[in-house]
């Protein structure tokens, strides 16, 4: 019983931490290219860049678990309620550019795509909706 508690604490601590690959990436206004169904890049404010890892479910409150993190790339598994989930590999190209390969289930349908995210500025006050 004590051993199980010792193992659970580090796992919970890992889930709550920011991956080192994203620790130096600033929130702000990001332009996302390659999103399914979008004819033009999507511009959206992300105060927490980890939300980019759950881009398919960016409007949802999801729990995230870091599966791997090597300083320039991280793999994040996330769950959004009982049926929606995903896993994303986020590669840091530069502190202002990310490549995100993501897959999972959204609204009972599978998704699998790659997006490019580029930080283009600061967020406007009280603005967090996508701009097309």
Order of alpha helices (4+ residues) and beta strands (2+ residues): alpha-beta-beta-beta-beta-beta-beta-beta
